[in-house]
Amino acid sequence: MSRYAIEPGGVASVLAGVDSDLGDLASHDAAVLAAAEASLAAVGSSKARPGLERFLDAYRTTVPGLHEGITAAHVAAMSATQAYVDADAEMAAKTPSPDSGAGR
């Protein structure tokens, strides 16, 4: 049997870092969208406009999709960590201590 351990504080720390990066992603996304909108205004009705519009249409859903996926993974990681902690506590409660005299 192999040993493994989950450090709930470590999981929380990693997820806090992910949350911070997710905030950065949102601000960068806003900057890209603003630049794309400015580009549309700059090109007017030129031949470049349809390509920029297609890019912008596709891009508008990319970061929100990433955000949803990352948020779902965050929730899953926290749920899995809590399940581990709960199971560990349950096992500990059911395991007799060496001082209890069980098994003698």
mmCIF file of the C-alpha atoms, coordinates in Angstrom:
data_MODEL
# 
_entry.id   MODEL 
# 
loop_
_atom_site.group_PDB 
_atom_site.id 
_atom_site.type_symbol 
_atom_site.label_atom_id 
_atom_site.label_alt_id 
_atom_site.label_comp_id 
_atom_site.label_asym_id 
_atom_site.label_entity_id 
_atom_site.label_seq_id 
_atom_site.pdbx_PDB_ins_code 
_atom_site.Cartn_x 
_atom_site.Cartn_y 
_atom_site.Cartn_z 
_atom_site.occupancy 
_atom_site.B_iso_or_equiv 
_atom_site.pdbx_formal_charge 
_atom_site.auth_seq_id 
_atom_site.auth_comp_id 
_atom_site.auth_asym_id 
_atom_site.auth_atom_id 
_atom_site.pdbx_PDB_model_num 
ATOM 1   C CA . MET A 1 1   ? 0.000   0.000  0.000   1.00 0.00 ? 1   MET A CA 1 
ATOM 2   C CA . SER A 1 2   ? 1.298   3.437  -0.818  1.00 0.00 ? 2   SER A CA 1 
ATOM 3   C CA . ARG A 1 3   ? 1.029   6.448  1.429   1.00 0.00 ? 3   ARG A CA 1 
ATOM 4   C CA . TYR A 1 4   ? -0.474  9.715  0.442   1.00 0.00 ? 4   TYR A CA 1 
ATOM 5   C CA . ALA A 1 5   ? -1.671  12.773 2.253   1.00 0.00 ? 5   ALA A CA 1 
ATOM 6   C CA . ILE A 1 6   ? -3.627  15.830 1.350   1.00 0.00 ? 6   ILE A CA 1 
ATOM 7   C CA . GLU A 1 7   ? -2.703  18.994 3.174   1.00 0.00 ? 7   GLU A CA 1 
ATOM 8   C CA . PRO A 1 8   ? -5.931  21.043 3.239   1.00 0.00 ? 8   PRO A CA 1 
ATOM 9   C CA . GLY A 1 9   ? -4.001  24.256 3.889   1.00 0.00 ? 9   GLY A CA 1 
ATOM 10  C CA . GLY A 1 10  ? -1.830  23.560 0.859   1.00 0.00 ? 10  GLY A CA 1 
ATOM 11  C CA . VAL A 1 11  ? -4.885  22.973 -1.313  1.00 0.00 ? 11  VAL A CA 1 
ATOM 12  C CA . ALA A 1 12  ? -6.429  26.218 -0.068  1.00 0.00 ? 12  ALA A CA 1 
ATOM 13  C CA . SER A 1 13  ? -3.180  28.069 -0.777  1.00 0.00 ? 13  SER A CA 1 
ATOM 14  C CA . VAL A 1 14  ? -2.998  26.786 -4.350  1.00 0.00 ? 14  VAL A CA 1 
ATOM 15  C CA . LEU A 1 15  ? -6.646  27.643 -4.937  1.00 0.00 ? 15  LEU A CA 1 
ATOM 16  C CA . ALA A 1 16  ? -6.118  31.154 -3.564  1.00 0.00 ? 16  ALA A CA 1 
ATOM 17  C CA . GLY A 1 17  ? -3.324  31.584 -6.107  1.00 0.00 ? 17  GLY A CA 1 
ATOM 18  C CA . VAL A 1 18  ? -5.625  30.343 -8.851  1.00 0.00 ? 18  VAL A CA 1 
ATOM 19  C CA . ASP A 1 19  ? -8.287  32.835 -7.735  1.00 0.00 ? 19  ASP A CA 1 
ATOM 20  C CA . SER A 1 20  ? -5.731  35.631 -7.946  1.00 0.00 ? 20  SER A CA 1 
ATOM 21  C CA . ASP A 1 21  ? -4.691  34.542 -11.430 1.00 0.00 ? 21  ASP A CA 1 
ATOM 22  C CA . LEU A 1 22  ? -8.344  34.303 -12.433 1.00 0.00 ? 22  LEU A CA 1 
ATOM 23  C CA . GLY A 1 23  ? -8.793  37.935 -11.419 1.00 0.00 ? 23  GLY A CA 1 
ATOM 24  C CA . ASP A 1 24  ? -5.786  38.867 -13.543 1.00 0.00 ? 24  ASP A CA 1 
ATOM 25  C CA . LEU A 1 25  ? -7.253  36.910 -16.451 1.00 0.00 ? 25  LEU A CA 1 
ATOM 26  C CA . ALA A 1 26  ? -10.499 38.859 -16.201 1.00 0.00 ? 26  ALA A CA 1 
ATOM 27  C CA . SER A 1 27  ? -8.693  42.206 -16.302 1.00 0.00 ? 27  SER A CA 1 
ATOM 28  C CA . HIS A 1 28  ? -6.543  41.130 -19.260 1.00 0.00 ? 28  HIS A CA 1 
ATOM 29  C CA . ASP A 1 29  ? -9.655  39.873 -21.023 1.00 0.00 ? 29  ASP A CA 1 
ATOM 30  C CA . ALA A 1 30  ? -11.271 43.273 -20.599 1.00 0.00 ? 30  ALA A CA 1 
ATOM 31  C CA . ALA A 1 31  ? -8.174  44.913 -22.095 1.00 0.00 ? 31  ALA A CA 1 
ATOM 32  C CA . VAL A 1 32  ? -8.203  42.599 -25.127 1.00 0.00 ? 32  VAL A CA 1 
ATOM 33  C CA . LEU A 1 33  ? -11.901 43.210 -25.689 1.00 0.00 ? 33  LEU A CA 1 
ATOM 34  C CA . ALA A 1 34  ? -11.395 46.971 -25.456 1.00 0.00 ? 34  ALA A CA 1 
ATOM 35  C CA . ALA A 1 35  ? -8.524  46.791 -27.948 1.00 0.00 ? 35  ALA A CA 1 
ATOM 36  C CA . ALA A 1 36  ? -10.594 44.676 -30.330 1.00 0.00 ? 36  ALA A CA 1 
ATOM 37  C CA . GLU A 1 37  ? -13.499 47.112 -30.097 1.00 0.00 ? 37  GLU A CA 1 
ATOM 38  C CA . ALA A 1 38  ? -11.102 49.996 -30.783 1.00 0.00 ? 38  ALA A CA 1 
ATOM 39  C CA . SER A 1 39  ? -9.749  48.071 -33.771 1.00 0.00 ? 39  SER A CA 1 
ATOM 40  C CA . LEU A 1 40  ? -13.260 47.663 -35.138 1.00 0.00 ? 40  LEU A CA 1 
ATOM 41  C CA . ALA A 1 41  ? -13.828 51.373 -34.828 1.00 0.00 ? 41  ALA A CA 1 
ATOM 42  C CA . ALA A 1 42  ? -10.490 52.086 -36.518 1.00 0.00 ? 42  ALA A CA 1 
ATOM 43  C CA . VAL A 1 43  ? -11.090 49.845 -39.535 1.00 0.00 ? 43  VAL A CA 1 
ATOM 44  C CA . GLY A 1 44  ? -14.583 51.159 -40.122 1.00 0.00 ? 44  GLY A CA 1 
ATOM 45  C CA . SER A 1 45  ? -16.172 49.305 -43.006 1.00 0.00 ? 45  SER A CA 1 
ATOM 46  C CA . SER A 1 46  ? -12.908 48.188 -44.618 1.00 0.00 ? 46  SER A CA 1 
ATOM 47  C CA . LYS A 1 47  ? -12.247 44.642 -45.776 1.00 0.00 ? 47  LYS A CA 1 
ATOM 48  C CA . ALA A 1 48  ? -10.549 43.885 -42.433 1.00 0.00 ? 48  ALA A CA 1 
ATOM 49  C CA . ARG A 1 49  ? -13.792 44.368 -40.499 1.00 0.00 ? 49  ARG A CA 1 
ATOM 50  C CA . PRO A 1 50  ? -15.368 40.918 -41.103 1.00 0.00 ? 50  PRO A CA 1 
ATOM 51  C CA . GLY A 1 51  ? -12.220 39.162 -39.903 1.00 0.00 ? 51  GLY A CA 1 
ATOM 52  C CA . LEU A 1 52  ? -12.035 41.297 -36.779 1.00 0.00 ? 52  LEU A CA 1 
ATOM 53  C CA . GLU A 1 53  ? -15.734 40.713 -36.113 1.00 0.00 ? 53  GLU A CA 1 
ATOM 54  C CA . ARG A 1 54  ? -15.260 36.932 -36.401 1.00 0.00 ? 54  ARG A CA 1 
ATOM 55  C CA . PHE A 1 55  ? -12.288 37.113 -34.034 1.00 0.00 ? 55  PHE A CA 1 
ATOM 56  C CA . LEU A 1 56  ? -14.217 39.194 -31.546 1.00 0.00 ? 56  LEU A CA 1 
ATOM 57  C CA . ASP A 1 57  ? -17.281 36.936 -31.707 1.00 0.00 ? 57  ASP A CA 1 
ATOM 58  C CA . ALA A 1 58  ? -15.157 33.857 -31.035 1.00 0.00 ? 58  ALA A CA 1 
ATOM 59  C CA . TYR A 1 59  ? -13.049 35.557 -28.384 1.00 0.00 ? 59  TYR A CA 1 
ATOM 60  C CA . ARG A 1 60  ? -16.002 36.877 -26.355 1.00 0.00 ? 60  ARG A CA 1 
ATOM 61  C CA . THR A 1 61  ? -16.837 33.350 -25.163 1.00 0.00 ? 61  THR A CA 1 
ATOM 62  C CA . THR A 1 62  ? -13.287 32.086 -24.645 1.00 0.00 ? 62  THR A CA 1 
ATOM 63  C CA . VAL A 1 63  ? -12.360 33.687 -21.327 1.00 0.00 ? 63  VAL A CA 1 
ATOM 64  C CA . PRO A 1 64  ? -15.823 33.335 -19.770 1.00 0.00 ? 64  PRO A CA 1 
ATOM 65  C CA . GLY A 1 65  ? -15.643 29.634 -20.705 1.00 0.00 ? 65  GLY A CA 1 
ATOM 66  C CA . LEU A 1 66  ? -12.232 29.357 -19.073 1.00 0.00 ? 66  LEU A CA 1 
ATOM 67  C CA . HIS A 1 67  ? -13.562 31.175 -16.017 1.00 0.00 ? 67  HIS A CA 1 
ATOM 68  C CA . GLU A 1 68  ? -16.469 28.727 -15.693 1.00 0.00 ? 68  GLU A CA 1 
ATOM 69  C CA . GLY A 1 69  ? -14.182 25.710 -16.070 1.00 0.00 ? 69  GLY A CA 1 
ATOM 70  C CA . ILE A 1 70  ? -11.667 27.000 -13.552 1.00 0.00 ? 70  ILE A CA 1 
ATOM 71  C CA . THR A 1 71  ? -14.429 27.860 -11.087 1.00 0.00 ? 71  THR A CA 1 
ATOM 72  C CA . ALA A 1 72  ? -15.905 24.368 -11.449 1.00 0.00 ? 72  ALA A CA 1 
ATOM 73  C CA . ALA A 1 73  ? -12.472 22.820 -10.874 1.00 0.00 ? 73  ALA A CA 1 
ATOM 74  C CA . HIS A 1 74  ? -12.017 25.009 -7.796  1.00 0.00 ? 74  HIS A CA 1 
ATOM 75  C CA . VAL A 1 75  ? -15.335 23.831 -6.348  1.00 0.00 ? 75  VAL A CA 1 
ATOM 76  C CA . ALA A 1 76  ? -14.461 20.212 -7.131  1.00 0.00 ? 76  ALA A CA 1 
ATOM 77  C CA . ALA A 1 77  ? -11.025 20.500 -5.495  1.00 0.00 ? 77  ALA A CA 1 
ATOM 78  C CA . MET A 1 78  ? -12.496 22.031 -2.353  1.00 0.00 ? 78  MET A CA 1 
ATOM 79  C CA . SER A 1 79  ? -15.243 19.392 -2.216  1.00 0.00 ? 79  SER A CA 1 
ATOM 80  C CA . ALA A 1 80  ? -12.741 16.558 -2.680  1.00 0.00 ? 80  ALA A CA 1 
ATOM 81  C CA . THR A 1 81  ? -10.465 18.016 -0.009  1.00 0.00 ? 81  THR A CA 1 
ATOM 82  C CA . GLN A 1 82  ? -13.347 18.352 2.435   1.00 0.00 ? 82  GLN A CA 1 
ATOM 83  C CA . ALA A 1 83  ? -14.434 14.764 1.701   1.00 0.00 ? 83  ALA A CA 1 
ATOM 84  C CA . TYR A 1 84  ? -10.867 13.620 2.447   1.00 0.00 ? 84  TYR A CA 1 
ATOM 85  C CA . VAL A 1 85  ? -10.787 15.574 5.713   1.00 0.00 ? 85  VAL A CA 1 
ATOM 86  C CA . ASP A 1 86  ? -14.205 14.222 6.736   1.00 0.00 ? 86  ASP A CA 1 
ATOM 87  C CA . ALA A 1 87  ? -13.224 10.626 5.909   1.00 0.00 ? 87  ALA A CA 1 
ATOM 88  C CA . ASP A 1 88  ? -9.944  11.016 7.780   1.00 0.00 ? 88  ASP A CA 1 
ATOM 89  C CA . ALA A 1 89  ? -11.795 12.333 10.841  1.00 0.00 ? 89  ALA A CA 1 
ATOM 90  C CA . GLU A 1 90  ? -14.303 9.487  10.620  1.00 0.00 ? 90  GLU A CA 1 
ATOM 91  C CA . MET A 1 91  ? -11.524 6.882  10.416  1.00 0.00 ? 91  MET A CA 1 
ATOM 92  C CA . ALA A 1 92  ? -9.714  8.493  13.327  1.00 0.00 ? 92  ALA A CA 1 
ATOM 93  C CA . ALA A 1 93  ? -12.888 8.419  15.408  1.00 0.00 ? 93  ALA A CA 1 
ATOM 94  C CA . LYS A 1 94  ? -13.370 4.703  14.698  1.00 0.00 ? 94  LYS A CA 1 
ATOM 95  C CA . THR A 1 95  ? -9.750  3.712  15.314  1.00 0.00 ? 95  THR A CA 1 
ATOM 96  C CA . PRO A 1 96  ? -8.998  2.778  18.904  1.00 0.00 ? 96  PRO A CA 1 
ATOM 97  C CA . SER A 1 97  ? -6.109  4.609  20.479  1.00 0.00 ? 97  SER A CA 1 
ATOM 98  C CA . PRO A 1 98  ? -3.125  2.574  21.704  1.00 0.00 ? 98  PRO A CA 1 
ATOM 99  C CA . ASP A 1 99  ? -4.021  3.575  25.267  1.00 0.00 ? 99  ASP A CA 1 
ATOM 100 C CA . SER A 1 100 ? -7.561  2.200  25.031  1.00 0.00 ? 100 SER A CA 1 
ATOM 101 C CA . GLY A 1 101 ? -6.493  -1.391 25.531  1.00 0.00 ? 101 GLY A CA 1 
ATOM 102 C CA . ALA A 1 102 ? -8.339  -2.552 22.431  1.00 0.00 ? 102 ALA A CA 1 
ATOM 103 C CA . GLY A 1 103 ? -6.933  -5.669 20.858  1.00 0.00 ? 103 GLY A CA 1 
ATOM 104 C CA . ARG A 1 104 ? -5.219  -6.919 24.036  1.00 0.00 ? 104 ARG A CA 1 
# 
